[in-house]
Amino acid sequence: MYPIFTGGYGHDSHKGEPEPQDRIDFVYYAGLLGVTESKTVVEGKPVAVPNHRGNAWPSDHAAVLTTFRVSSTRWGVGR
């Protein structure tokens, strides 16, 4: 899941550099959930602006698909 670089505070689009197109979102969870699998879902390689019209990605973030197991007790206790 590298490179880890997020645009915004560390990226200055006024310098003529293309904005990174390979960000990864996070999945936050709590309570009675436990992660059984988590992976990024990527199709192709996105092209930077201004040639981005044909990109298969709807945004500049790769999708994260996570499968959870729901526990009837606190996760990790009484499995």
PDB file with one MODEL, atoms N, CA, C and O in Angstrom:
MODEL        1
ATOM      1  N   MET A   1       0.823  -1.174   0.000  1.00  0.00           N
ATOM      2  CA  MET A   1       0.000   0.000   0.000  1.00  0.00           C
ATOM      3  C   MET A   1       0.872   1.244   0.000  1.00  0.00           C
ATOM      4  O   MET A   1       0.609   2.180   0.755  1.00  0.00           O
ATOM      5  N   TYR A   2       1.869   1.270  -0.804  1.00  0.00           N
ATOM      6  CA  TYR A   2       2.781   2.396  -0.869  1.00  0.00           C
ATOM      7  C   TYR A   2       2.776   2.952  -2.274  1.00  0.00           C
ATOM      8  O   TYR A   2       2.420   2.177  -3.162  1.00  0.00           O
ATOM      9  N   PRO A   3       3.110   4.142  -2.591  1.00  0.00           N
ATOM     10  CA  PRO A   3       3.659   5.133  -1.680  1.00  0.00           C
ATOM     11  C   PRO A   3       2.573   5.744  -0.808  1.00  0.00           C
ATOM     12  O   PRO A   3       1.414   5.842  -1.210  1.00  0.00           O
ATOM     13  N   ILE A   4       2.965   6.149   0.385  1.00  0.00           N
ATOM     14  CA  ILE A   4       2.026   6.826   1.271  1.00  0.00           C
ATOM     15  C   ILE A   4       2.291   8.314   1.143  1.00  0.00           C
ATOM     16  O   ILE A   4       3.261   8.835   1.694  1.00  0.00           O
ATOM     17  N   PHE A   5       1.447   8.971   0.431  1.00  0.00           N
ATOM     18  CA  PHE A   5       1.538  10.412   0.264  1.00  0.00           C
ATOM     19  C   PHE A   5       0.132  10.915   0.050  1.00  0.00           C
ATOM     20  O   PHE A   5      -0.581  10.431  -0.829  1.00  0.00           O
ATOM     21  N   THR A   6      -0.261  11.867   0.834  1.00  0.00           N
ATOM     22  CA  THR A   6      -1.597  12.419   0.714  1.00  0.00           C
ATOM     23  C   THR A   6      -1.480  13.867   0.294  1.00  0.00           C
ATOM     24  O   THR A   6      -0.708  14.634   0.869  1.00  0.00           O
ATOM     25  N   GLY A   7      -2.246  14.230  -0.708  1.00  0.00           N
ATOM     26  CA  GLY A   7      -2.277  15.619  -1.143  1.00  0.00           C
ATOM     27  C   GLY A   7      -2.858  16.506  -0.058  1.00  0.00           C
ATOM     28  O   GLY A   7      -3.233  16.011   1.006  1.00  0.00           O
ATOM     29  N   GLY A   8      -2.939  17.763  -0.295  1.00  0.00           N
ATOM     30  CA  GLY A   8      -3.469  18.673   0.702  1.00  0.00           C
ATOM     31  C   GLY A   8      -2.347  19.510   1.267  1.00  0.00           C
ATOM     32  O   GLY A   8      -1.731  20.298   0.550  1.00  0.00           O
ATOM     33  N   TYR A   9      -2.078  19.346   2.546  1.00  0.00           N
ATOM     34  CA  TYR A   9      -1.067  20.160   3.209  1.00  0.00           C
ATOM     35  C   TYR A   9       0.315  19.977   2.598  1.00  0.00           C
ATOM     36  O   TYR A   9       1.077  20.939   2.516  1.00  0.00           O
ATOM     37  N   GLY A  10       0.656  18.767   2.167  1.00  0.00           N
ATOM     38  CA  GLY A  10       1.992  18.517   1.628  1.00  0.00           C
ATOM     39  C   GLY A  10       2.097  18.667   0.131  1.00  0.00           C
ATOM     40  O   GLY A  10       3.174  18.470  -0.431  1.00  0.00           O
ATOM     41  N   HIS A  11       1.003  19.013  -0.537  1.00  0.00           N
ATOM     42  CA  HIS A  11       1.016  19.087  -1.996  1.00  0.00           C
ATOM     43  C   HIS A  11       0.659  20.497  -2.451  1.00  0.00           C
ATOM     44  O   HIS A  11      -0.351  21.058  -2.024  1.00  0.00           O
ATOM     45  N   ASP A  12       1.476  21.053  -3.301  1.00  0.00           N
ATOM     46  CA  ASP A  12       1.241  22.389  -3.829  1.00  0.00           C
ATOM     47  C   ASP A  12       1.037  22.288  -5.330  1.00  0.00           C
ATOM     48  O   ASP A  12       2.004  22.181  -6.085  1.00  0.00           O
ATOM     49  N   SER A  13      -0.220  22.323  -5.769  1.00  0.00           N
ATOM     50  CA  SER A  13      -0.515  22.163  -7.194  1.00  0.00           C
ATOM     51  C   SER A  13      -0.079  23.371  -8.017  1.00  0.00           C
ATOM     52  O   SER A  13      -0.102  23.316  -9.247  1.00  0.00           O
ATOM     53  N   HIS A  14       0.313  24.449  -7.369  1.00  0.00           N
ATOM     54  CA  HIS A  14       0.738  25.638  -8.104  1.00  0.00           C
ATOM     55  C   HIS A  14       2.178  25.547  -8.594  1.00  0.00           C
ATOM     56  O   HIS A  14       2.654  26.451  -9.280  1.00  0.00           O
ATOM     57  N   LYS A  15       2.874  24.471  -8.252  1.00  0.00           N
ATOM     58  CA  LYS A  15       4.246  24.284  -8.715  1.00  0.00           C
ATOM     59  C   LYS A  15       4.296  23.522 -10.033  1.00  0.00           C
ATOM     60  O   LYS A  15       5.381  23.263 -10.554  1.00  0.00           O
ATOM     61  N   GLY A  16       3.143  23.161 -10.576  1.00  0.00           N
ATOM     62  CA  GLY A  16       3.107  22.444 -11.840  1.00  0.00           C
ATOM     63  C   GLY A  16       3.323  20.949 -11.707  1.00  0.00           C
ATOM     64  O   GLY A  16       3.427  20.253 -12.717  1.00  0.00           O
ATOM     65  N   GLU A  17       3.395  20.437 -10.479  1.00  0.00           N
ATOM     66  CA  GLU A  17       3.563  19.001 -10.270  1.00  0.00           C
ATOM     67  C   GLU A  17       2.193  18.331 -10.285  1.00  0.00           C
ATOM     68  O   GLU A  17       1.233  18.891  -9.755  1.00  0.00           O
ATOM     69  N   PRO A  18       2.082  17.137 -10.883  1.00  0.00           N
ATOM     70  CA  PRO A  18       0.788  16.459 -10.866  1.00  0.00           C
ATOM     71  C   PRO A  18       0.439  15.996  -9.458  1.00  0.00           C
ATOM     72  O   PRO A  18       1.314  15.608  -8.684  1.00  0.00           O
ATOM     73  N   GLU A  19      -0.838  16.042  -9.140  1.00  0.00           N
ATOM     74  CA  GLU A  19      -1.293  15.585  -7.833  1.00  0.00           C
ATOM     75  C   GLU A  19      -1.228  14.067  -7.773  1.00  0.00           C
ATOM     76  O   GLU A  19      -1.563  13.402  -8.754  1.00  0.00           O
ATOM     77  N   PRO A  20      -0.803  13.502  -6.644  1.00  0.00           N
ATOM     78  CA  PRO A  20      -0.750  12.034  -6.530  1.00  0.00           C
ATOM     79  C   PRO A  20      -2.132  11.425  -6.761  1.00  0.00           C
ATOM     80  O   PRO A  20      -3.133  11.968  -6.293  1.00  0.00           O
ATOM     81  N   GLN A  21      -2.194  10.316  -7.469  1.00  0.00           N
ATOM     82  CA  GLN A  21      -3.465   9.680  -7.809  1.00  0.00           C
ATOM     83  C   GLN A  21      -3.586   8.287  -7.198  1.00  0.00           C
ATOM     84  O   GLN A  21      -4.310   7.445  -7.728  1.00  0.00           O
ATOM     85  N   ASP A  22      -2.896   8.036  -6.104  1.00  0.00           N
ATOM     86  CA  ASP A  22      -2.920   6.682  -5.551  1.00  0.00           C
ATOM     87  C   ASP A  22      -3.154   6.680  -4.047  1.00  0.00           C
ATOM     88  O   ASP A  22      -2.511   5.926  -3.316  1.00  0.00           O
ATOM     89  N   ARG A  23      -4.058   7.510  -3.590  1.00  0.00           N
ATOM     90  CA  ARG A  23      -4.378   7.551  -2.168  1.00  0.00           C
ATOM     91  C   ARG A  23      -5.226   6.338  -1.796  1.00  0.00           C
ATOM     92  O   ARG A  23      -5.916   5.755  -2.632  1.00  0.00           O
ATOM     93  N   ILE A  24      -5.154   5.981  -0.528  1.00  0.00           N
ATOM     94  CA  ILE A  24      -5.947   4.863  -0.021  1.00  0.00           C
ATOM     95  C   ILE A  24      -6.791   5.378   1.134  1.00  0.00           C
ATOM     96  O   ILE A  24      -6.285   6.066   2.021  1.00  0.00           O
ATOM     97  N   ASP A  25      -8.072   5.047   1.123  1.00  0.00           N
ATOM     98  CA  ASP A  25      -8.945   5.427   2.219  1.00  0.00           C
ATOM     99  C   ASP A  25      -8.781   4.472   3.386  1.00  0.00           C
ATOM    100  O   ASP A  25      -8.142   3.427   3.265  1.00  0.00           O
ATOM    101  N   PHE A  26      -9.357   4.836   4.503  1.00  0.00           N
ATOM    102  CA  PHE A  26      -9.308   4.029   5.712  1.00  0.00           C
ATOM    103  C   PHE A  26     -10.687   3.464   6.002  1.00  0.00           C
ATOM    104  O   PHE A  26     -11.697   4.011   5.561  1.00  0.00           O
ATOM    105  N   VAL A  27     -10.724   2.368   6.745  1.00  0.00           N
ATOM    106  CA  VAL A  27     -11.971   1.808   7.238  1.00  0.00           C
ATOM    107  C   VAL A  27     -11.865   1.808   8.761  1.00  0.00           C
ATOM    108  O   VAL A  27     -11.030   1.109   9.335  1.00  0.00           O
ATOM    109  N   TYR A  28     -12.708   2.589   9.398  1.00  0.00           N
ATOM    110  CA  TYR A  28     -12.723   2.636  10.853  1.00  0.00           C
ATOM    111  C   TYR A  28     -13.837   1.730  11.353  1.00  0.00           C
ATOM    112  O   TYR A  28     -14.900   1.648  10.737  1.00  0.00           O
ATOM    113  N   TYR A  29     -13.596   1.050  12.468  1.00  0.00           N
ATOM    114  CA  TYR A  29     -14.620   0.189  13.044  1.00  0.00           C
ATOM    115  C   TYR A  29     -14.414   0.096  14.542  1.00  0.00           C
ATOM    116  O   TYR A  29     -13.336   0.397  15.054  1.00  0.00           O
ATOM    117  N   ALA A  30     -15.454  -0.323  15.235  1.00  0.00           N
ATOM    118  CA  ALA A  30     -15.378  -0.452  16.692  1.00  0.00           C
ATOM    119  C   ALA A  30     -16.474  -1.406  17.148  1.00  0.00           C
ATOM    120  O   ALA A  30     -17.304  -1.853  16.357  1.00  0.00           O
ATOM    121  N   GLY A  31     -16.455  -1.696  18.412  1.00  0.00           N
ATOM    122  CA  GLY A  31     -17.526  -2.487  18.993  1.00  0.00           C
ATOM    123  C   GLY A  31     -17.404  -3.964  18.712  1.00  0.00           C
ATOM    124  O   GLY A  31     -16.351  -4.560  18.938  1.00  0.00           O
ATOM    125  N   LEU A  32     -18.465  -4.553  18.224  1.00  0.00           N
ATOM    126  CA  LEU A  32     -18.561  -6.002  18.051  1.00  0.00           C
ATOM    127  C   LEU A  32     -18.098  -6.473  16.680  1.00  0.00           C
ATOM    128  O   LEU A  32     -18.453  -7.574  16.259  1.00  0.00           O
ATOM    129  N   LEU A  33     -17.323  -5.674  15.983  1.00  0.00           N
ATOM    130  CA  LEU A  33     -16.831  -6.046  14.657  1.00  0.00           C
ATOM    131  C   LEU A  33     -15.379  -6.489  14.721  1.00  0.00           C
ATOM    132  O   LEU A  33     -14.585  -5.948  15.492  1.00  0.00           O
ATOM    133  N   GLY A  34     -15.042  -7.472  13.908  1.00  0.00           N
ATOM    134  CA  GLY A  34     -13.662  -7.893  13.729  1.00  0.00           C
ATOM    135  C   GLY A  34     -13.393  -8.037  12.245  1.00  0.00           C
ATOM    136  O   GLY A  34     -14.233  -8.562  11.514  1.00  0.00           O
ATOM    137  N   VAL A  35     -12.252  -7.588  11.792  1.00  0.00           N
ATOM    138  CA  VAL A  35     -11.909  -7.661  10.370  1.00  0.00           C
ATOM    139  C   VAL A  35     -11.475  -9.079  10.024  1.00  0.00           C
ATOM    140  O   VAL A  35     -10.586  -9.635  10.670  1.00  0.00           O
ATOM    141  N   THR A  36     -12.103  -9.667   9.001  1.00  0.00           N
ATOM    142  CA  THR A  36     -11.672 -10.977   8.517  1.00  0.00           C
ATOM    143  C   THR A  36     -10.826 -10.844   7.264  1.00  0.00           C
ATOM    144  O   THR A  36      -9.988 -11.701   6.983  1.00  0.00           O
ATOM    145  N   GLU A  37     -11.042  -9.765   6.503  1.00  0.00           N
ATOM    146  CA  GLU A  37     -10.252  -9.520   5.296  1.00  0.00           C
ATOM    147  C   GLU A  37     -10.381  -8.049   4.917  1.00  0.00           C
ATOM    148  O   GLU A  37     -11.439  -7.445   5.092  1.00  0.00           O
ATOM    149  N   SER A  38      -9.308  -7.482   4.402  1.00  0.00           N
ATOM    150  CA  SER A  38      -9.340  -6.113   3.921  1.00  0.00           C
ATOM    151  C   SER A  38      -8.357  -5.985   2.769  1.00  0.00           C
ATOM    152  O   SER A  38      -7.222  -6.452   2.865  1.00  0.00           O
ATOM    153  N   LYS A  39      -8.786  -5.351   1.676  1.00  0.00           N
ATOM    154  CA  LYS A  39      -7.909  -5.208   0.515  1.00  0.00           C
ATOM    155  C   LYS A  39      -8.294  -3.963  -0.268  1.00  0.00           C
ATOM    156  O   LYS A  39      -9.415  -3.464  -0.172  1.00  0.00           O
ATOM    157  N   THR A  40      -7.343  -3.480  -1.037  1.00  0.00           N
ATOM    158  CA  THR A  40      -7.639  -2.368  -1.930  1.00  0.00           C
ATOM    159  C   THR A  40      -8.225  -2.914  -3.221  1.00  0.00           C
ATOM    160  O   THR A  40      -7.884  -4.010  -3.666  1.00  0.00           O
ATOM    161  N   VAL A  41      -9.102  -2.134  -3.805  1.00  0.00           N
ATOM    162  CA  VAL A  41      -9.732  -2.508  -5.065  1.00  0.00           C
ATOM    163  C   VAL A  41      -9.283  -1.482  -6.098  1.00  0.00           C
ATOM    164  O   VAL A  41      -9.668  -0.314  -6.040  1.00  0.00           O
ATOM    165  N   VAL A  42      -8.470  -1.931  -7.034  1.00  0.00           N
ATOM    166  CA  VAL A  42      -7.877  -1.028  -8.011  1.00  0.00           C
ATOM    167  C   VAL A  42      -8.093  -1.598  -9.405  1.00  0.00           C
ATOM    168  O   VAL A  42      -7.885  -2.789  -9.637  1.00  0.00           O
ATOM    169  N   GLU A  43      -8.504  -0.753 -10.316  1.00  0.00           N
ATOM    170  CA  GLU A  43      -8.644  -1.157 -11.713  1.00  0.00           C
ATOM    171  C   GLU A  43      -7.816  -0.206 -12.553  1.00  0.00           C
ATOM    172  O   GLU A  43      -8.100   0.990 -12.619  1.00  0.00           O
ATOM    173  N   GLY A  44      -6.794  -0.742 -13.192  1.00  0.00           N
ATOM    174  CA  GLY A  44      -5.938   0.090 -14.030  1.00  0.00           C
ATOM    175  C   GLY A  44      -5.086   1.037 -13.214  1.00  0.00           C
ATOM    176  O   GLY A  44      -4.996   0.918 -11.992  1.00  0.00           O
ATOM    177  N   LYS A  45      -4.467   1.975 -13.898  1.00  0.00           N
ATOM    178  CA  LYS A  45      -3.647   2.992 -13.228  1.00  0.00           C
ATOM    179  C   LYS A  45      -4.182   4.350 -13.653  1.00  0.00           C
ATOM    180  O   LYS A  45      -4.241   4.643 -14.848  1.00  0.00           O
ATOM    181  N   PRO A  46      -4.576   5.188 -12.690  1.00  0.00           N
ATOM    182  CA  PRO A  46      -5.151   6.477 -13.051  1.00  0.00           C
ATOM    183  C   PRO A  46      -4.127   7.403 -13.700  1.00  0.00           C
ATOM    184  O   PRO A  46      -2.936   7.365 -13.387  1.00  0.00           O
ATOM    185  N   VAL A  47      -4.617   8.217 -14.592  1.00  0.00           N
ATOM    186  CA  VAL A  47      -3.788   9.194 -15.294  1.00  0.00           C
ATOM    187  C   VAL A  47      -4.033  10.559 -14.660  1.00  0.00           C
ATOM    188  O   VAL A  47      -5.170  10.908 -14.344  1.00  0.00           O
ATOM    189  N   ALA A  48      -2.976  11.320 -14.478  1.00  0.00           N
ATOM    190  CA  ALA A  48      -3.075  12.623 -13.815  1.00  0.00           C
ATOM    191  C   ALA A  48      -3.778  13.657 -14.689  1.00  0.00           C
ATOM    192  O   ALA A  48      -3.867  13.507 -15.908  1.00  0.00           O
ATOM    193  N   VAL A  49      -4.268  14.692 -14.050  1.00  0.00           N
ATOM    194  CA  VAL A  49      -4.867  15.842 -14.717  1.00  0.00           C
ATOM    195  C   VAL A  49      -3.812  16.467 -15.614  1.00  0.00           C
ATOM    196  O   VAL A  49      -2.672  16.580 -15.162  1.00  0.00           O
ATOM    197  N   PRO A  50      -4.083  16.875 -16.817  1.00  0.00           N
ATOM    198  CA  PRO A  50      -5.379  17.111 -17.429  1.00  0.00           C
ATOM    199  C   PRO A  50      -5.880  15.953 -18.291  1.00  0.00           C
ATOM    200  O   PRO A  50      -6.909  16.095 -18.951  1.00  0.00           O
ATOM    201  N   ASN A  51      -5.195  14.827 -18.307  1.00  0.00           N
ATOM    202  CA  ASN A  51      -5.589  13.704 -19.171  1.00  0.00           C
ATOM    203  C   ASN A  51      -6.379  12.642 -18.413  1.00  0.00           C
ATOM    204  O   ASN A  51      -6.293  11.459 -18.744  1.00  0.00           O
ATOM    205  N   HIS A  52      -7.135  13.040 -17.416  1.00  0.00           N
ATOM    206  CA  HIS A  52      -7.810  12.119 -16.514  1.00  0.00           C
ATOM    207  C   HIS A  52      -9.212  11.708 -16.952  1.00  0.00           C
ATOM    208  O   HIS A  52      -9.850  10.911 -16.264  1.00  0.00           O
ATOM    209  N   ARG A  53      -9.704  12.214 -18.052  1.00  0.00           N
ATOM    210  CA  ARG A  53     -11.082  11.963 -18.471  1.00  0.00           C
ATOM    211  C   ARG A  53     -11.411  10.479 -18.591  1.00  0.00           C
ATOM    212  O   ARG A  53     -12.526  10.083 -18.253  1.00  0.00           O
ATOM    213  N   GLY A  54     -10.493   9.651 -19.053  1.00  0.00           N
ATOM    214  CA  GLY A  54     -10.775   8.236 -19.256  1.00  0.00           C
ATOM    215  C   GLY A  54     -10.477   7.351 -18.054  1.00  0.00           C
ATOM    216  O   GLY A  54     -10.544   6.127 -18.168  1.00  0.00           O
ATOM    217  N   ASN A  55     -10.151   7.933 -16.909  1.00  0.00           N
ATOM    218  CA  ASN A  55      -9.828   7.134 -15.733  1.00  0.00           C
ATOM    219  C   ASN A  55     -11.006   6.272 -15.288  1.00  0.00           C
ATOM    220  O   ASN A  55     -12.156   6.712 -15.301  1.00  0.00           O
ATOM    221  N   ALA A  56     -10.697   5.032 -14.893  1.00  0.00           N
ATOM    222  CA  ALA A  56     -11.727   4.144 -14.359  1.00  0.00           C
ATOM    223  C   ALA A  56     -12.040   4.487 -12.903  1.00  0.00           C
ATOM    224  O   ALA A  56     -13.085   4.091 -12.387  1.00  0.00           O
ATOM    225  N   TRP A  57     -11.151   5.215 -12.243  1.00  0.00           N
ATOM    226  CA  TRP A  57     -11.361   5.581 -10.844  1.00  0.00           C
ATOM    227  C   TRP A  57     -12.302   6.777 -10.770  1.00  0.00           C
ATOM    228  O   TRP A  57     -12.119   7.742 -11.513  1.00  0.00           O
ATOM    229  N   PRO A  58     -13.302   6.741  -9.896  1.00  0.00           N
ATOM    230  CA  PRO A  58     -14.208   7.879  -9.775  1.00  0.00           C
ATOM    231  C   PRO A  58     -13.623   9.024  -8.948  1.00  0.00           C
ATOM    232  O   PRO A  58     -14.176  10.124  -8.932  1.00  0.00           O
ATOM    233  N   SER A  59     -12.502   8.768  -8.259  1.00  0.00           N
ATOM    234  CA  SER A  59     -11.861   9.816  -7.465  1.00  0.00           C
ATOM    235  C   SER A  59     -10.361   9.555  -7.449  1.00  0.00           C
ATOM    236  O   SER A  59      -9.867   8.701  -8.185  1.00  0.00           O
ATOM    237  N   ASP A  60      -9.639  10.291  -6.610  1.00  0.00           N
ATOM    238  CA  ASP A  60      -8.198  10.081  -6.508  1.00  0.00           C
ATOM    239  C   ASP A  60      -7.850   9.148  -5.352  1.00  0.00           C
ATOM    240  O   ASP A  60      -6.708   9.131  -4.893  1.00  0.00           O
ATOM    241  N   HIS A  61      -8.819   8.377  -4.883  1.00  0.00           N
ATOM    242  CA  HIS A  61      -8.606   7.411  -3.808  1.00  0.00           C
ATOM    243  C   HIS A  61      -8.876   6.002  -4.314  1.00  0.00           C
ATOM    244  O   HIS A  61      -9.849   5.773  -5.033  1.00  0.00           O
ATOM    245  N   ALA A  62      -8.021   5.060  -3.941  1.00  0.00           N
ATOM    246  CA  ALA A  62      -8.304   3.654  -4.212  1.00  0.00           C
ATOM    247  C   ALA A  62      -9.364   3.207  -3.210  1.00  0.00           C
ATOM    248  O   ALA A  62      -9.378   3.669  -2.069  1.00  0.00           O
ATOM    249  N   ALA A  63     -10.241   2.318  -3.630  1.00  0.00           N
ATOM    250  CA  ALA A  63     -11.284   1.818  -2.733  1.00  0.00           C
ATOM    251  C   ALA A  63     -10.700   0.770  -1.795  1.00  0.00           C
ATOM    252  O   ALA A  63      -9.752   0.067  -2.143  1.00  0.00           O
ATOM    253  N   VAL A  64     -11.270   0.676  -0.617  1.00  0.00           N
ATOM    254  CA  VAL A  64     -10.896  -0.356   0.344  1.00  0.00           C
ATOM    255  C   VAL A  64     -12.135  -1.201   0.594  1.00  0.00           C
ATOM    256  O   VAL A  64     -13.186  -0.683   0.974  1.00  0.00           O
ATOM    257  N   LEU A  65     -12.006  -2.504   0.380  1.00  0.00           N
ATOM    258  CA  LEU A  65     -13.103  -3.441   0.613  1.00  0.00           C
ATOM    259  C   LEU A  65     -12.756  -4.256   1.849  1.00  0.00           C
ATOM    260  O   LEU A  65     -11.738  -4.948   1.876  1.00  0.00           O
ATOM    261  N   THR A  66     -13.600  -4.175   2.871  1.00  0.00           N
ATOM    262  CA  THR A  66     -13.335  -4.862   4.132  1.00  0.00           C
ATOM    263  C   THR A  66     -14.510  -5.754   4.487  1.00  0.00           C
ATOM    264  O   THR A  66     -15.667  -5.343   4.395  1.00  0.00           O
ATOM    265  N   THR A  67     -14.205  -6.979   4.893  1.00  0.00           N
ATOM    266  CA  THR A  67     -15.212  -7.928   5.357  1.00  0.00           C
ATOM    267  C   THR A  67     -15.082  -8.041   6.873  1.00  0.00           C
ATOM    268  O   THR A  67     -13.983  -8.203   7.402  1.00  0.00           O
ATOM    269  N   PHE A  68     -16.216  -7.955   7.563  1.00  0.00           N
ATOM    270  CA  PHE A  68     -16.230  -8.016   9.021  1.00  0.00           C
ATOM    271  C   PHE A  68     -16.923  -9.278   9.517  1.00  0.00           C
ATOM    272  O   PHE A  68     -17.769  -9.858   8.835  1.00  0.00           O
ATOM    273  N   ARG A  69     -16.545  -9.681  10.712  1.00  0.00           N
ATOM    274  CA  ARG A  69     -17.277 -10.714  11.430  1.00  0.00           C
ATOM    275  C   ARG A  69     -17.911 -10.012  12.625  1.00  0.00           C
ATOM    276  O   ARG A  69     -17.245  -9.272  13.349  1.00  0.00           O
ATOM    277  N   VAL A  70     -19.203 -10.251  12.821  1.00  0.00           N
ATOM    278  CA  VAL A  70     -19.910  -9.641  13.934  1.00  0.00           C
ATOM    279  C   VAL A  70     -19.945 -10.640  15.080  1.00  0.00           C
ATOM    280  O   VAL A  70     -20.345 -11.790  14.898  1.00  0.00           O
ATOM    281  N   SER A  71     -19.530 -10.201  16.248  1.00  0.00           N
ATOM    282  CA  SER A  71     -19.480 -11.056  17.429  1.00  0.00           C
ATOM    283  C   SER A  71     -20.633 -10.704  18.362  1.00  0.00           C
ATOM    284  O   SER A  71     -21.040  -9.545  18.447  1.00  0.00           O
ATOM    285  N   SER A  72     -21.155 -11.707  19.061  1.00  0.00           N
ATOM    286  CA  SER A  72     -22.229 -11.442  20.021  1.00  0.00           C
ATOM    287  C   SER A  72     -21.661 -10.948  21.351  1.00  0.00           C
ATOM    288  O   SER A  72     -22.401 -10.496  22.225  1.00  0.00           O
ATOM    289  N   THR A  73     -20.334 -11.040  21.492  1.00  0.00           N
ATOM    290  CA  THR A  73     -19.659 -10.503  22.676  1.00  0.00           C
ATOM    291  C   THR A  73     -18.581  -9.545  22.197  1.00  0.00           C
ATOM    292  O   THR A  73     -18.363  -9.417  20.993  1.00  0.00           O
ATOM    293  N   ARG A  74     -17.922  -8.889  23.094  1.00  0.00           N
ATOM    294  CA  ARG A  74     -16.840  -7.991  22.702  1.00  0.00           C
ATOM    295  C   ARG A  74     -15.824  -8.747  21.874  1.00  0.00           C
ATOM    296  O   ARG A  74     -15.482  -9.879  22.214  1.00  0.00           O
ATOM    297  N   TRP A  75     -15.327  -8.152  20.788  1.00  0.00           N
ATOM    298  CA  TRP A  75     -14.379  -8.809  19.881  1.00  0.00           C
ATOM    299  C   TRP A  75     -13.142  -9.241  20.651  1.00  0.00           C
ATOM    300  O   TRP A  75     -12.548  -8.451  21.385  1.00  0.00           O
ATOM    301  N   GLY A  76     -12.762 -10.489  20.481  1.00  0.00           N
ATOM    302  CA  GLY A  76     -11.568 -11.004  21.131  1.00  0.00           C
ATOM    303  C   GLY A  76     -11.850 -11.654  22.476  1.00  0.00           C
ATOM    304  O   GLY A  76     -10.952 -12.247  23.073  1.00  0.00           O
ATOM    305  N   VAL A  77     -13.081 -11.553  22.961  1.00  0.00           N
ATOM    306  CA  VAL A  77     -13.439 -12.160  24.242  1.00  0.00           C
ATOM    307  C   VAL A  77     -14.555 -13.164  24.000  1.00  0.00           C
ATOM    308  O   VAL A  77     -15.597 -12.808  23.448  1.00  0.00           O
ATOM    309  N   GLY A  78     -14.359 -14.389  24.395  1.00  0.00           N
ATOM    310  CA  GLY A  78     -15.396 -15.409  24.268  1.00  0.00           C
ATOM    311  C   GLY A  78     -15.641 -15.878  22.855  1.00  0.00           C
ATOM    312  O   GLY A  78     -16.764 -16.242  22.506  1.00  0.00           O
ATOM    313  N   ARG A  79     -14.591 -15.874  22.024  1.00  0.00           N
ATOM    314  CA  ARG A  79     -14.762 -16.329  20.638  1.00  0.00           C
ATOM    315  C   ARG A  79     -15.009 -17.803  20.573  1.00  0.00           C
ATOM    316  O   ARG A  79     -15.176 -18.353  19.484  1.00  0.00           O
TER     317      ARG A  79
ENDMDL
END
